[in-house]
């Protein structure tokens, strides 16, 4: 495969109503439009925590891993081309001590297909989802580093989470809800660390970040950031913070690294 070298992204993926938000969906669509066209997409979502590293099944149906939303979201599809070649390539990148498990029936969950329906609505690019095998930043940075060669082959690597995700502590459920202090504080801290390329500080979020543990009572929406940073040519170089602001009080700050 030959293509322009792709960046790596960390995005907030929202919930299914993101598909009806003209502001954020417009930002994601414009971002995708500014990128070289990927040969394939590998996305690591907060919503699939599984070890060892596992890959979704190419062509499998979507996972509707949410409840309480409009019925239309459960009828949505996102059928992408066969991604077997990408799965084989990923398996070759992993060491023998960490073999990849290939699922035969699991499709993309909403942390993958919701943003991708906006970014690549024609569904004409092969897509695989990789599981989040750990929350250890160092191990995730190493995983990202192993995946880095894919970028030279035109593969877009995406870590999909939410920079703050304190759902139990939200009191309003409007897109323009007032931003809780813990969300604003964590977002500001992370934005400043990202601007410095300070991976060590970002990795020490449990002890250093303001707003914890409210910003992340569980950390699966933050952890994909480290796969993205590991896939960067220089993880310590500041990336470009393409999207900022809040959605339902949660930070949608998103990053592109070279």
JOFEN-V98018 format. One line per field, one symbol per residue. psi: psi as a letter, one per 20 degrees, with the letter a starting at -180 (. if undefined). burial: + if it has 9 or more other ideal C-beta (glycine too) atoms within 8 Angstrom, else -. A space follows every 10 residues. Layout:
psi->???
burial->???
This chain:
psi->pprqpqaqqp qpiarhihhj ohfghhgggh ghhiqqpqhr pppoqijnop qrpqqrppiq rqpmmrqjrq hhhiiqrnor rpkhhgghgg hhiqqhimqp poqiipaprh ighghhhghm hikjpppqpq qoirjogghh ggghhhighh hijjpopppo cphqlmhijq iqlqhkqqpq hhgggggggg gghhhiknhg ghikhhhhpq iqjhhmhqjh ihhihhgghh iqhnhippap nhpaaqokiq pjpqqpq.
burial->--+--+++++ ++++-++++- +--++-+++- ++--+--+++ ++++++++++ -+++++++-+ -++--+--+- --+--+-+-+ --+-+++-++ +-++-----+ +++--+++++ ++++++++++ --+-++++++ +++---+-++ ++++++++-+ +-++++++++ ++++++--++ ------+--+ -+++++++++ +-++--+++- +++++---+- ++-+++---+ ++++++++++ ++--+-+-+- +-++-+++++ +++++++-
